[in-house]
Amino acid sequence: MTHAYQNDPLFTGQTIAVKIANDAYLDIINQPGCVEVRSYFAKNTAGELTLVLVGVDNNGDDITNGKIMNLFKRCPIECAQNSPLT
């Protein structure tokens, strides 16, 4: 699936992955009432594909008044050197 995305002409030159620090997930997960994490596809200010992570409560609603993460290290800038996924 990763190769199908990477080889699709529609996504040529786009972000193929983002690297997220453990602390970023923990900051979201450890919020009161957080039971899940939702990932939104988004574009950063440079127009590049990225993710926005937000906690989700028991009702399935986003915890938008809490931690929202949107700064990640993206590949192709910081890619895994030896991954069969790239």
N, CA, C and O atoms as a Maestro MAE file, in Angstrom:
{
 s_m_m2io_version
 :::
 2.0.0
}

f_m_ct {
 s_m_title
 :::
 protein
 m_atom[344] {
  # First column is atom index #
  i_m_mmod_type
  r_m_x_coord
  r_m_y_coord
  r_m_z_coord
  i_m_residue_number
  s_m_chain_name
  s_m_pdb_residue_name
  s_m_pdb_atom_name
  i_m_atomic_number
  :::
  1 25 0.812 -1.191 0.000 1 A "MET " " N  " 7
  2 3 0.000 0.000 0.000 1 A "MET " " CA " 6
  3 2 0.860 1.261 0.000 1 A "MET " " C  " 6
  4 15 0.529 2.242 -0.665 1 A "MET " " O  " 8
  5 25 1.978 1.234 0.755 2 A "THR " " N  " 7
  6 3 2.833 2.420 0.777 2 A "THR " " CA " 6
  7 2 3.452 2.664 -0.590 2 A "THR " " C  " 6
  8 15 3.572 3.808 -1.028 2 A "THR " " O  " 8
  9 25 3.843 1.590 -1.263 3 A "HIS " " N  " 7
  10 3 4.441 1.741 -2.588 3 A "HIS " " CA " 6
  11 2 3.406 2.190 -3.617 3 A "HIS " " C  " 6
  12 15 3.732 2.953 -4.526 3 A "HIS " " O  " 8
  13 25 2.170 1.727 -3.485 4 A "ALA " " N  " 7
  14 3 1.112 2.165 -4.408 4 A "ALA " " CA " 6
  15 2 0.927 3.678 -4.304 4 A "ALA " " C  " 6
  16 15 0.764 4.354 -5.320 4 A "ALA " " O  " 8
  17 25 0.951 4.206 -3.092 5 A "TYR " " N  " 7
  18 3 0.846 5.653 -2.890 5 A "TYR " " CA " 6
  19 2 2.062 6.364 -3.474 5 A "TYR " " C  " 6
  20 15 1.924 7.325 -4.231 5 A "TYR " " O  " 8
  21 25 3.261 5.882 -3.115 6 A "GLN " " N  " 7
  22 3 4.503 6.541 -3.530 6 A "GLN " " CA " 6
  23 2 4.694 6.524 -5.038 6 A "GLN " " C  " 6
  24 15 5.320 7.428 -5.592 6 A "GLN " " O  " 8
  25 25 4.157 5.497 -5.715 7 A "ASN " " N  " 7
  26 3 4.331 5.368 -7.161 7 A "ASN " " CA " 6
  27 2 3.179 5.972 -7.960 7 A "ASN " " C  " 6
  28 15 3.225 5.982 -9.190 7 A "ASN " " O  " 8
  29 25 2.169 6.465 -7.295 8 A "ASP " " N  " 7
  30 3 1.028 7.057 -7.976 8 A "ASP " " CA " 6
  31 2 1.408 8.464 -8.465 8 A "ASP " " C  " 6
  32 15 1.809 9.304 -7.659 8 A "ASP " " O  " 8
  33 25 1.287 8.730 -9.771 9 A "PRO " " N  " 7
  34 3 1.654 10.049 -10.301 9 A "PRO " " CA " 6
  35 2 0.923 11.203 -9.613 9 A "PRO " " C  " 6
  36 15 1.445 12.317 -9.567 9 A "PRO " " O  " 8
  37 25 -0.257 10.961 -9.086 10 A "LEU " " N  " 7
  38 3 -1.017 11.985 -8.393 10 A "LEU " " CA " 6
  39 2 -0.278 12.504 -7.161 10 A "LEU " " C  " 6
  40 15 -0.469 13.652 -6.759 10 A "LEU " " O  " 8
  41 25 0.569 11.656 -6.557 11 A "PHE " " N  " 7
  42 3 1.247 12.028 -5.316 11 A "PHE " " CA " 6
  43 2 2.753 12.230 -5.480 11 A "PHE " " C  " 6
  44 15 3.472 12.295 -4.482 11 A "PHE " " O  " 8
  45 25 3.238 12.329 -6.699 12 A "THR " " N  " 7
  46 3 4.653 12.552 -6.953 12 A "THR " " CA " 6
  47 2 5.140 13.803 -6.235 12 A "THR " " C  " 6
  48 15 4.537 14.870 -6.355 12 A "THR " " O  " 8
  49 25 6.219 13.671 -5.497 13 A "GLY " " N  " 7
  50 3 6.809 14.799 -4.785 13 A "GLY " " CA " 6
  51 2 6.136 15.128 -3.465 13 A "GLY " " C  " 6
  52 15 6.559 16.058 -2.780 13 A "GLY " " O  " 8
  53 25 5.096 14.387 -3.089 14 A "GLN " " N  " 7
  54 3 4.389 14.640 -1.841 14 A "GLN " " CA " 6
  55 2 5.095 13.969 -0.668 14 A "GLN " " C  " 6
  56 15 5.960 13.114 -0.858 14 A "GLN " " O  " 8
  57 25 4.729 14.354 0.514 15 A "THR " " N  " 7
  58 3 5.202 13.716 1.732 15 A "THR " " CA " 6
  59 2 4.806 12.249 1.693 15 A "THR " " C  " 6
  60 15 3.671 11.916 1.351 15 A "THR " " O  " 8
  61 25 5.746 11.368 2.043 16 A "ILE " " N  " 7
  62 3 5.419 9.943 2.061 16 A "ILE " " CA " 6
  63 2 5.298 9.399 3.477 16 A "ILE " " C  " 6
  64 15 4.782 8.299 3.676 16 A "ILE " " O  " 8
  65 25 5.765 10.152 4.457 17 A "ALA " " N  " 7
  66 3 5.670 9.719 5.853 17 A "ALA " " CA " 6
  67 2 5.949 10.908 6.755 17 A "ALA " " C  " 6
  68 15 6.549 11.896 6.331 17 A "ALA " " O  " 8
  69 25 5.507 10.805 8.006 18 A "VAL " " N  " 7
  70 3 5.884 11.773 9.024 18 A "VAL " " CA " 6
  71 2 6.379 11.008 10.237 18 A "VAL " " C  " 6
  72 15 5.861 9.945 10.577 18 A "VAL " " O  " 8
  73 25 7.395 11.570 10.885 19 A "LYS " " N  " 7
  74 3 7.945 10.966 12.095 19 A "LYS " " CA " 6
  75 2 7.446 11.778 13.276 19 A "LYS " " C  " 6
  76 15 7.532 13.006 13.288 19 A "LYS " " O  " 8
  77 25 6.922 11.068 14.273 20 A "ILE " " N  " 7
  78 3 6.286 11.714 15.413 20 A "ILE " " CA " 6
  79 2 6.957 11.225 16.697 20 A "ILE " " C  " 6
  80 15 7.107 10.021 16.907 20 A "ILE " " O  " 8
  81 25 7.353 12.151 17.539 21 A "ALA " " N  " 7
  82 3 7.996 11.806 18.810 21 A "ALA " " CA " 6
  83 2 6.993 11.113 19.730 21 A "ALA " " C  " 6
  84 15 5.809 11.449 19.732 21 A "ALA " " O  " 8
  85 25 7.468 10.154 20.504 22 A "ASN " " N  " 7
  86 3 6.627 9.470 21.488 22 A "ASN " " CA " 6
  87 2 5.929 10.464 22.404 22 A "ASN " " C  " 6
  88 15 4.753 10.298 22.728 22 A "ASN " " O  " 8
  89 25 6.654 11.498 22.820 23 A "ASP " " N  " 7
  90 3 6.083 12.491 23.730 23 A "ASP " " CA " 6
  91 2 4.852 13.176 23.137 23 A "ASP " " C  " 6
  92 15 3.931 13.536 23.871 23 A "ASP " " O  " 8
  93 25 4.831 13.354 21.837 24 A "ALA " " N  " 7
  94 3 3.679 13.989 21.201 24 A "ALA " " CA " 6
  95 2 2.432 13.131 21.398 24 A "ALA " " C  " 6
  96 15 1.370 13.638 21.759 24 A "ALA " " O  " 8
  97 25 2.569 11.830 21.158 25 A "TYR " " N  " 7
  98 3 1.438 10.927 21.388 25 A "TYR " " CA " 6
  99 2 1.063 10.892 22.861 25 A "TYR " " C  " 6
  100 15 -0.118 10.939 23.208 25 A "TYR " " O  " 8
  101 25 2.067 10.811 23.727 26 A "LEU " " N  " 7
  102 3 1.792 10.741 25.163 26 A "LEU " " CA " 6
  103 2 1.088 11.993 25.667 26 A "LEU " " C  " 6
  104 15 0.188 11.903 26.502 26 A "LEU " " O  " 8
  105 25 1.491 13.166 25.166 27 A "ASP " " N  " 7
  106 3 0.827 14.414 25.557 27 A "ASP " " CA " 6
  107 2 -0.664 14.379 25.212 27 A "ASP " " C  " 6
  108 15 -1.494 14.889 25.963 27 A "ASP " " O  " 8
  109 25 -0.989 13.780 24.085 28 A "ILE " " N  " 7
  110 3 -2.388 13.671 23.683 28 A "ILE " " CA " 6
  111 2 -3.091 12.572 24.476 28 A "ILE " " C  " 6
  112 15 -4.169 12.794 25.028 28 A "ILE " " O  " 8
  113 25 -2.486 11.395 24.533 29 A "ILE " " N  " 7
  114 3 -3.102 10.238 25.190 29 A "ILE " " CA " 6
  115 2 -3.345 10.478 26.672 29 A "ILE " " C  " 6
  116 15 -4.352 10.022 27.215 29 A "ILE " " O  " 8
  117 25 -2.440 11.186 27.329 30 A "ASN " " N  " 7
  118 3 -2.536 11.388 28.776 30 A "ASN " " CA " 6
  119 2 -3.470 12.512 29.195 30 A "ASN " " C  " 6
  120 15 -3.561 12.816 30.385 30 A "ASN " " O  " 8
  121 25 -4.168 13.139 28.254 31 A "GLN " " N  " 7
  122 3 -5.144 14.168 28.601 31 A "GLN " " CA " 6
  123 2 -6.346 13.535 29.294 31 A "GLN " " C  " 6
  124 15 -6.750 12.427 28.942 31 A "GLN " " O  " 8
  125 25 -6.917 14.225 30.271 32 A "PRO " " N  " 7
  126 3 -8.129 13.701 30.895 32 A "PRO " " CA " 6
  127 2 -9.228 13.466 29.857 32 A "PRO " " C  " 6
  128 15 -9.521 14.346 29.047 32 A "PRO " " O  " 8
  129 25 -9.823 12.294 29.884 33 A "GLY " " N  " 7
  130 3 -10.938 11.976 28.993 33 A "GLY " " CA " 6
  131 2 -10.535 11.438 27.634 33 A "GLY " " C  " 6
  132 15 -11.407 11.067 26.848 33 A "GLY " " O  " 8
  133 25 -9.256 11.381 27.330 34 A "CYS " " N  " 7
  134 3 -8.811 10.904 26.022 34 A "CYS " " CA " 6
  135 2 -8.808 9.373 25.999 34 A "CYS " " C  " 6
  136 15 -8.179 8.733 26.841 34 A "CYS " " O  " 8
  137 25 -9.515 8.797 25.029 35 A "VAL " " N  " 7
  138 3 -9.573 7.345 24.894 35 A "VAL " " CA " 6
  139 2 -9.003 6.856 23.561 35 A "VAL " " C  " 6
  140 15 -8.727 5.668 23.397 35 A "VAL " " O  " 8
  141 25 -8.829 7.773 22.617 36 A "GLU " " N  " 7
  142 3 -8.288 7.445 21.302 36 A "GLU " " CA " 6
  143 2 -7.564 8.666 20.747 36 A "GLU " " C  " 6
  144 15 -7.653 9.762 21.299 36 A "GLU " " O  " 8
  145 25 -6.843 8.456 19.641 37 A "VAL " " N  " 7
  146 3 -6.196 9.556 18.928 37 A "VAL " " CA " 6
  147 2 -6.699 9.526 17.490 37 A "VAL " " C  " 6
  148 15 -6.709 8.475 16.849 37 A "VAL " " O  " 8
  149 25 -7.115 10.683 16.990 38 A "ARG " " N  " 7
  150 3 -7.547 10.790 15.597 38 A "ARG " " CA " 6
  151 2 -6.462 11.517 14.818 38 A "ARG " " C  " 6
  152 15 -5.871 12.480 15.307 38 A "ARG " " O  " 8
  153 25 -6.204 11.046 13.593 39 A "SER " " N  " 7
  154 3 -5.214 11.662 12.705 39 A "SER " " CA " 6
  155 2 -5.933 12.253 11.501 39 A "SER " " C  " 6
  156 15 -6.644 11.557 10.777 39 A "SER " " O  " 8
  157 25 -5.732 13.551 11.303 40 A "TYR " " N  " 7
  158 3 -6.298 14.237 10.145 40 A "TYR " " CA " 6
  159 2 -5.201 14.493 9.123 40 A "TYR " " C  " 6
  160 15 -4.099 14.909 9.483 40 A "TYR " " O  " 8
  161 25 -5.491 14.251 7.866 41 A "PHE " " N  " 7
  162 3 -4.593 14.677 6.806 41 A "PHE " " CA " 6
  163 2 -4.740 16.186 6.674 41 A "PHE " " C  " 6
  164 15 -5.844 16.721 6.781 41 A "PHE " " O  " 8
  165 25 -3.622 16.869 6.440 42 A "ALA " " N  " 7
  166 3 -3.646 18.328 6.366 42 A "ALA " " CA " 6
  167 2 -2.522 18.811 5.467 42 A "ALA " " C  " 6
  168 15 -1.658 18.032 5.066 42 A "ALA " " O  " 8
  169 25 -2.538 20.100 5.152 43 A "LYS " " N  " 7
  170 3 -1.437 20.739 4.418 43 A "LYS " " CA " 6
  171 2 -0.825 21.785 5.324 43 A "LYS " " C  " 6
  172 15 -1.533 22.564 5.961 43 A "LYS " " O  " 8
  173 25 0.518 21.797 5.379 44 A "ASN " " N  " 7
  174 3 1.196 22.820 6.172 44 A "ASN " " CA " 6
  175 2 1.261 24.120 5.383 44 A "ASN " " C  " 6
  176 15 0.734 24.200 4.274 44 A "ASN " " O  " 8
  177 25 1.903 25.135 5.948 45 A "THR " " N  " 7
  178 3 1.947 26.445 5.287 45 A "THR " " CA " 6
  179 2 2.711 26.426 3.970 45 A "THR " " C  " 6
  180 15 2.536 27.313 3.134 45 A "THR " " O  " 8
  181 25 3.565 25.409 3.781 46 A "ALA " " N  " 7
  182 3 4.292 25.271 2.512 46 A "ALA " " CA " 6
  183 2 3.498 24.452 1.499 46 A "ALA " " C  " 6
  184 15 3.978 24.198 0.394 46 A "ALA " " O  " 8
  185 25 2.281 24.035 1.870 47 A "GLY " " N  " 7
  186 3 1.451 23.254 0.959 47 A "GLY " " CA " 6
  187 2 1.783 21.779 0.939 47 A "GLY " " C  " 6
  188 15 1.335 21.058 0.048 47 A "GLY " " O  " 8
  189 25 2.562 21.312 1.908 48 A "GLU " " N  " 7
  190 3 2.985 19.914 1.954 48 A "GLU " " CA " 6
  191 2 2.020 19.096 2.814 48 A "GLU " " C  " 6
  192 15 1.481 19.589 3.805 48 A "GLU " " O  " 8
  193 25 1.814 17.847 2.419 49 A "LEU " " N  " 7
  194 3 0.968 16.936 3.172 49 A "LEU " " CA " 6
  195 2 1.564 16.688 4.548 49 A "LEU " " C  " 6
  196 15 2.768 16.469 4.678 49 A "LEU " " O  " 8
  197 25 0.725 16.722 5.571 50 A "THR " " N  " 7
  198 3 1.152 16.440 6.930 50 A "THR " " CA " 6
  199 2 -0.018 15.838 7.688 50 A "THR " " C  " 6
  200 15 -1.044 15.509 7.092 50 A "THR " " O  " 8
  201 25 0.125 15.692 8.986 51 A "LEU " " N  " 7
  202 3 -0.940 15.184 9.849 51 A "LEU " " CA " 6
  203 2 -1.223 16.170 10.968 51 A "LEU " " C  " 6
  204 15 -0.355 16.943 11.373 51 A "LEU " " O  " 8
  205 25 -2.442 16.130 11.455 52 A "VAL " " N  " 7
  206 3 -2.826 16.821 12.674 52 A "VAL " " CA " 6
  207 2 -3.405 15.742 13.585 52 A "VAL " " C  " 6
  208 15 -4.335 15.034 13.199 52 A "VAL " " O  " 8
  209 25 -2.853 15.615 14.799 53 A "LEU " " N  " 7
  210 3 -3.315 14.616 15.755 53 A "LEU " " CA " 6
  211 2 -4.088 15.292 16.862 53 A "LEU " " C  " 6
  212 15 -3.699 16.354 17.348 53 A "LEU " " O  " 8
  213 25 -5.191 14.670 17.261 54 A "VAL " " N  " 7
  214 3 -6.034 15.217 18.316 54 A "VAL " " CA " 6
  215 2 -6.601 14.061 19.135 54 A "VAL " " C  " 6
  216 15 -6.887 12.989 18.602 54 A "VAL " " O  " 8
  217 25 -6.759 14.291 20.430 55 A "GLY " " N  " 7
  218 3 -7.381 13.296 21.287 55 A "GLY " " CA " 6
  219 2 -8.866 13.186 21.000 55 A "GLY " " C  " 6
  220 15 -9.493 14.118 20.496 55 A "GLY " " O  " 8
  221 25 -9.416 12.018 21.334 56 A "VAL " " N  " 7
  222 3 -10.836 11.748 21.129 56 A "VAL " " CA " 6
  223 2 -11.421 11.264 22.452 56 A "VAL " " C  " 6
  224 15 -10.811 10.452 23.148 56 A "VAL " " O  " 8
  225 25 -12.606 11.767 22.795 57 A "ASP " " N  " 7
  226 3 -13.230 11.388 24.060 57 A "ASP " " CA " 6
  227 2 -14.152 10.175 23.902 57 A "ASP " " C  " 6
  228 15 -14.258 9.611 22.813 57 A "ASP " " O  " 8
  229 25 -14.810 9.781 24.982 58 A "ASN " " N  " 7
  230 3 -15.706 8.609 24.981 58 A "ASN " " CA " 6
  231 2 -16.877 8.736 24.019 58 A "ASN " " C  " 6
  232 15 -17.437 7.727 23.590 58 A "ASN " " O  " 8
  233 25 -17.249 9.954 23.677 59 A "ASN " " N  " 7
  234 3 -18.347 10.179 22.737 59 A "ASN " " CA " 6
  235 2 -17.891 10.136 21.283 59 A "ASN " " C  " 6
  236 15 -18.711 10.237 20.370 59 A "ASN " " O  " 8
  237 25 -16.584 9.985 21.067 60 A "GLY " " N  " 7
  238 3 -16.052 10.005 19.709 60 A "GLY " " CA " 6
  239 2 -15.784 11.402 19.198 60 A "GLY " " C  " 6
  240 15 -15.532 11.596 18.008 60 A "GLY " " O  " 8
  241 25 -15.836 12.387 20.101 61 A "ASP " " N  " 7
  242 3 -15.609 13.776 19.707 61 A "ASP " " CA " 6
  243 2 -14.147 14.171 19.899 61 A "ASP " " C  " 6
  244 15 -13.482 13.701 20.823 61 A "ASP " " O  " 8
  245 25 -13.659 15.035 19.020 62 A "ASP " " N  " 7
  246 3 -12.300 15.559 19.141 62 A "ASP " " CA " 6
  247 2 -12.198 16.445 20.380 62 A "ASP " " C  " 6
  248 15 -13.114 17.208 20.686 62 A "ASP " " O  " 8
  249 25 -11.078 16.336 21.087 63 A "ILE " " N  " 7
  250 3 -10.806 17.189 22.241 63 A "ILE " " CA " 6
  251 2 -10.039 18.399 21.718 63 A "ILE " " C  " 6
  252 15 -8.816 18.473 21.843 63 A "ILE " " O  " 8
  253 25 -10.760 19.335 21.139 64 A "THR " " N  " 7
  254 3 -10.123 20.478 20.483 64 A "THR " " CA " 6
  255 2 -9.678 21.558 21.458 64 A "THR " " C  " 6
  256 15 -8.966 22.481 21.065 64 A "THR " " O  " 8
  257 25 -10.078 21.464 22.709 65 A "ASN " " N  " 7
  258 3 -9.620 22.434 23.706 65 A "ASN " " CA " 6
  259 2 -8.396 21.896 24.465 65 A "ASN " " C  " 6
  260 15 -7.993 22.461 25.482 65 A "ASN " " O  " 8
  261 25 -7.818 20.811 23.965 66 A "GLY " " N  " 7
  262 3 -6.640 20.214 24.587 66 A "GLY " " CA " 6
  263 2 -5.439 20.279 23.661 66 A "GLY " " C  " 6
  264 15 -5.287 21.224 22.886 66 A "GLY " " O  " 8
  265 25 -4.594 19.274 23.748 67 A "LYS " " N  " 7
  266 3 -3.388 19.202 22.924 67 A "LYS " " CA " 6
  267 2 -3.743 18.807 21.495 67 A "LYS " " C  " 6
  268 15 -4.465 17.836 21.266 67 A "LYS " " O  " 8
  269 25 -3.230 19.568 20.546 68 A "ILE " " N  " 7
  270 3 -3.356 19.243 19.130 68 A "ILE " " CA " 6
  271 2 -1.956 19.328 18.548 68 A "ILE " " C  " 6
  272 15 -1.305 20.367 18.655 68 A "ILE " " O  " 8
  273 25 -1.485 18.258 17.937 69 A "MET " " N  " 7
  274 3 -0.123 18.218 17.416 69 A "MET " " CA " 6
  275 2 -0.140 18.369 15.901 69 A "MET " " C  " 6
  276 15 -0.922 17.719 15.208 69 A "MET " " O  " 8
  277 25 0.732 19.236 15.399 70 A "ASN " " N  " 7
  278 3 0.788 19.444 13.954 70 A "ASN " " CA " 6
  279 2 2.197 19.719 13.438 70 A "ASN " " C  " 6
  280 15 2.360 20.129 12.289 70 A "ASN " " O  " 8
  281 25 3.206 19.503 14.257 71 A "LEU " " N  " 7
  282 3 4.586 19.715 13.808 71 A "LEU " " CA " 6
  283 2 5.326 18.382 13.829 71 A "LEU " " C  " 6
  284 15 5.610 17.833 14.893 71 A "LEU " " O  " 8
  285 25 5.630 17.878 12.655 72 A "PHE " " N  " 7
  286 3 6.272 16.578 12.528 72 A "PHE " " CA " 6
  287 2 7.461 16.663 11.585 72 A "PHE " " C  " 6
  288 15 7.577 17.591 10.784 72 A "PHE " " O  " 8
  289 25 8.326 15.690 11.697 73 A "LYS " " N  " 7
  290 3 9.447 15.589 10.762 73 A "LYS " " CA " 6
  291 2 8.968 14.758 9.580 73 A "LYS " " C  " 6
  292 15 8.540 13.615 9.737 73 A "LYS " " O  " 8
  293 25 9.048 15.354 8.397 74 A "ARG " " N  " 7
  294 3 8.470 14.693 7.233 74 A "ARG " " CA " 6
  295 2 9.527 14.033 6.348 74 A "ARG " " C  " 6
  296 15 10.678 14.465 6.277 74 A "ARG " " O  " 8
  297 25 9.097 13.000 5.699 75 A "CYS " " N  " 7
  298 3 9.890 12.313 4.689 75 A "CYS " " CA " 6
  299 2 9.276 12.716 3.361 75 A "CYS " " C  " 6
  300 15 8.072 12.546 3.169 75 A "CYS " " O  " 8
  301 25 10.052 13.233 2.460 76 A "PRO " " N  " 7
  302 3 11.399 12.818 2.125 76 A "PRO " " CA " 6
  303 2 12.540 13.557 2.803 76 A "PRO " " C  " 6
  304 15 13.689 13.257 2.476 76 A "PRO " " O  " 8
  305 25 12.331 14.480 3.703 77 A "ILE " " N  " 7
  306 3 13.470 15.142 4.349 77 A "ILE " " CA " 6
  307 2 14.137 14.225 5.363 77 A "ILE " " C  " 6
  308 15 15.358 14.074 5.341 77 A "ILE " " O  " 8
  309 25 13.364 13.610 6.250 78 A "GLU " " N  " 7
  310 3 13.906 12.687 7.248 78 A "GLU " " CA " 6
  311 2 13.266 11.324 7.073 78 A "GLU " " C  " 6
  312 15 12.291 10.994 7.747 78 A "GLU " " O  " 8
  313 25 13.822 10.532 6.160 79 A "CYS " " N  " 7
  314 3 13.280 9.204 5.862 79 A "CYS " " CA " 6
  315 2 14.082 8.118 6.555 79 A "CYS " " C  " 6
  316 15 15.248 8.303 6.904 79 A "CYS " " O  " 8
  317 25 13.431 6.984 6.745 80 A "ALA " " N  " 7
  318 3 14.126 5.805 7.262 80 A "ALA " " CA " 6
  319 2 15.151 5.361 6.228 80 A "ALA " " C  " 6
  320 15 14.873 5.366 5.028 80 A "ALA " " O  " 8
  321 25 16.312 4.984 6.685 81 A "GLN " " N  " 7
  322 3 17.382 4.580 5.770 81 A "GLN " " CA " 6
  323 2 17.211 3.151 5.251 81 A "GLN " " C  " 6
  324 15 17.618 2.843 4.131 81 A "GLN " " O  " 8
  325 25 16.610 2.285 6.062 82 A "ASN " " N  " 7
  326 3 16.517 0.873 5.702 82 A "ASN " " CA " 6
  327 2 15.115 0.321 5.944 82 A "ASN " " C  " 6
  328 15 14.940 -0.638 6.697 82 A "ASN " " O  " 8
  329 25 14.131 0.924 5.310 83 A "SER " " N  " 7
  330 3 12.763 0.464 5.495 83 A "SER " " CA " 6
  331 2 12.206 -0.099 4.201 83 A "SER " " C  " 6
  332 15 12.358 0.514 3.145 83 A "SER " " O  " 8
  333 25 11.563 -1.256 4.268 84 A "PRO " " N  " 7
  334 3 10.922 -1.788 3.064 84 A "PRO " " CA " 6
  335 2 9.663 -1.000 2.676 84 A "PRO " " C  " 6
  336 15 9.068 -1.250 1.628 84 A "PRO " " O  " 8
  337 25 9.262 -0.047 3.527 85 A "LEU " " N  " 7
  338 3 8.052 0.734 3.235 85 A "LEU " " CA " 6
  339 2 8.327 1.931 2.339 85 A "LEU " " C  " 6
  340 15 7.390 2.518 1.799 85 A "LEU " " O  " 8
  341 25 9.611 2.315 2.165 86 A "THR " " N  " 7
  342 3 9.932 3.450 1.302 86 A "THR " " CA " 6
  343 2 10.574 2.989 0.006 86 A "THR " " C  " 6
  344 15 10.911 3.814 -0.843 86 A "THR " " O  " 8
  :::
 }
 m_bond[343] {
  # First column is bond index #
  i_m_from
  i_m_to
  i_m_order
  :::
  1 1 2 1
  2 2 3 1
  3 3 4 2
  4 3 5 1
  5 5 6 1
  6 6 7 1
  7 7 8 2
  8 7 9 1
  9 9 10 1
  10 10 11 1
  11 11 12 2
  12 11 13 1
  13 13 14 1
  14 14 15 1
  15 15 16 2
  16 15 17 1
  17 17 18 1
  18 18 19 1
  19 19 20 2
  20 19 21 1
  21 21 22 1
  22 22 23 1
  23 23 24 2
  24 23 25 1
  25 25 26 1
  26 26 27 1
  27 27 28 2
  28 27 29 1
  29 29 30 1
  30 30 31 1
  31 31 32 2
  32 31 33 1
  33 33 34 1
  34 34 35 1
  35 35 36 2
  36 35 37 1
  37 37 38 1
  38 38 39 1
  39 39 40 2
  40 39 41 1
  41 41 42 1
  42 42 43 1
  43 43 44 2
  44 43 45 1
  45 45 46 1
  46 46 47 1
  47 47 48 2
  48 47 49 1
  49 49 50 1
  50 50 51 1
  51 51 52 2
  52 51 53 1
  53 53 54 1
  54 54 55 1
  55 55 56 2
  56 55 57 1
  57 57 58 1
  58 58 59 1
  59 59 60 2
  60 59 61 1
  61 61 62 1
  62 62 63 1
  63 63 64 2
  64 63 65 1
  65 65 66 1
  66 66 67 1
  67 67 68 2
  68 67 69 1
  69 69 70 1
  70 70 71 1
  71 71 72 2
  72 71 73 1
  73 73 74 1
  74 74 75 1
  75 75 76 2
  76 75 77 1
  77 77 78 1
  78 78 79 1
  79 79 80 2
  80 79 81 1
  81 81 82 1
  82 82 83 1
  83 83 84 2
  84 83 85 1
  85 85 86 1
  86 86 87 1
  87 87 88 2
  88 87 89 1
  89 89 90 1
  90 90 91 1
  91 91 92 2
  92 91 93 1
  93 93 94 1
  94 94 95 1
  95 95 96 2
  96 95 97 1
  97 97 98 1
  98 98 99 1
  99 99 100 2
  100 99 101 1
  101 101 102 1
  102 102 103 1
  103 103 104 2
  104 103 105 1
  105 105 106 1
  106 106 107 1
  107 107 108 2
  108 107 109 1
  109 109 110 1
  110 110 111 1
  111 111 112 2
  112 111 113 1
  113 113 114 1
  114 114 115 1
  115 115 116 2
  116 115 117 1
  117 117 118 1
  118 118 119 1
  119 119 120 2
  120 119 121 1
  121 121 122 1
  122 122 123 1
  123 123 124 2
  124 123 125 1
  125 125 126 1
  126 126 127 1
  127 127 128 2
  128 127 129 1
  129 129 130 1
  130 130 131 1
  131 131 132 2
  132 131 133 1
  133 133 134 1
  134 134 135 1
  135 135 136 2
  136 135 137 1
  137 137 138 1
  138 138 139 1
  139 139 140 2
  140 139 141 1
  141 141 142 1
  142 142 143 1
  143 143 144 2
  144 143 145 1
  145 145 146 1
  146 146 147 1
  147 147 148 2
  148 147 149 1
  149 149 150 1
  150 150 151 1
  151 151 152 2
  152 151 153 1
  153 153 154 1
  154 154 155 1
  155 155 156 2
  156 155 157 1
  157 157 158 1
  158 158 159 1
  159 159 160 2
  160 159 161 1
  161 161 162 1
  162 162 163 1
  163 163 164 2
  164 163 165 1
  165 165 166 1
  166 166 167 1
  167 167 168 2
  168 167 169 1
  169 169 170 1
  170 170 171 1
  171 171 172 2
  172 171 173 1
  173 173 174 1
  174 174 175 1
  175 175 176 2
  176 175 177 1
  177 177 178 1
  178 178 179 1
  179 179 180 2
  180 179 181 1
  181 181 182 1
  182 182 183 1
  183 183 184 2
  184 183 185 1
  185 185 186 1
  186 186 187 1
  187 187 188 2
  188 187 189 1
  189 189 190 1
  190 190 191 1
  191 191 192 2
  192 191 193 1
  193 193 194 1
  194 194 195 1
  195 195 196 2
  196 195 197 1
  197 197 198 1
  198 198 199 1
  199 199 200 2
  200 199 201 1
  201 201 202 1
  202 202 203 1
  203 203 204 2
  204 203 205 1
  205 205 206 1
  206 206 207 1
  207 207 208 2
  208 207 209 1
  209 209 210 1
  210 210 211 1
  211 211 212 2
  212 211 213 1
  213 213 214 1
  214 214 215 1
  215 215 216 2
  216 215 217 1
  217 217 218 1
  218 218 219 1
  219 219 220 2
  220 219 221 1
  221 221 222 1
  222 222 223 1
  223 223 224 2
  224 223 225 1
  225 225 226 1
  226 226 227 1
  227 227 228 2
  228 227 229 1
  229 229 230 1
  230 230 231 1
  231 231 232 2
  232 231 233 1
  233 233 234 1
  234 234 235 1
  235 235 236 2
  236 235 237 1
  237 237 238 1
  238 238 239 1
  239 239 240 2
  240 239 241 1
  241 241 242 1
  242 242 243 1
  243 243 244 2
  244 243 245 1
  245 245 246 1
  246 246 247 1
  247 247 248 2
  248 247 249 1
  249 249 250 1
  250 250 251 1
  251 251 252 2
  252 251 253 1
  253 253 254 1
  254 254 255 1
  255 255 256 2
  256 255 257 1
  257 257 258 1
  258 258 259 1
  259 259 260 2
  260 259 261 1
  261 261 262 1
  262 262 263 1
  263 263 264 2
  264 263 265 1
  265 265 266 1
  266 266 267 1
  267 267 268 2
  268 267 269 1
  269 269 270 1
  270 270 271 1
  271 271 272 2
  272 271 273 1
  273 273 274 1
  274 274 275 1
  275 275 276 2
  276 275 277 1
  277 277 278 1
  278 278 279 1
  279 279 280 2
  280 279 281 1
  281 281 282 1
  282 282 283 1
  283 283 284 2
  284 283 285 1
  285 285 286 1
  286 286 287 1
  287 287 288 2
  288 287 289 1
  289 289 290 1
  290 290 291 1
  291 291 292 2
  292 291 293 1
  293 293 294 1
  294 294 295 1
  295 295 296 2
  296 295 297 1
  297 297 298 1
  298 298 299 1
  299 299 300 2
  300 299 301 1
  301 301 302 1
  302 302 303 1
  303 303 304 2
  304 303 305 1
  305 305 306 1
  306 306 307 1
  307 307 308 2
  308 307 309 1
  309 309 310 1
  310 310 311 1
  311 311 312 2
  312 311 313 1
  313 313 314 1
  314 314 315 1
  315 315 316 2
  316 315 317 1
  317 317 318 1
  318 318 319 1
  319 319 320 2
  320 319 321 1
  321 321 322 1
  322 322 323 1
  323 323 324 2
  324 323 325 1
  325 325 326 1
  326 326 327 1
  327 327 328 2
  328 327 329 1
  329 329 330 1
  330 330 331 1
  331 331 332 2
  332 331 333 1
  333 333 334 1
  334 334 335 1
  335 335 336 2
  336 335 337 1
  337 337 338 1
  338 338 339 1
  339 339 340 2
  340 339 341 1
  341 341 342 1
  342 342 343 1
  343 343 344 2
  :::
 }
}
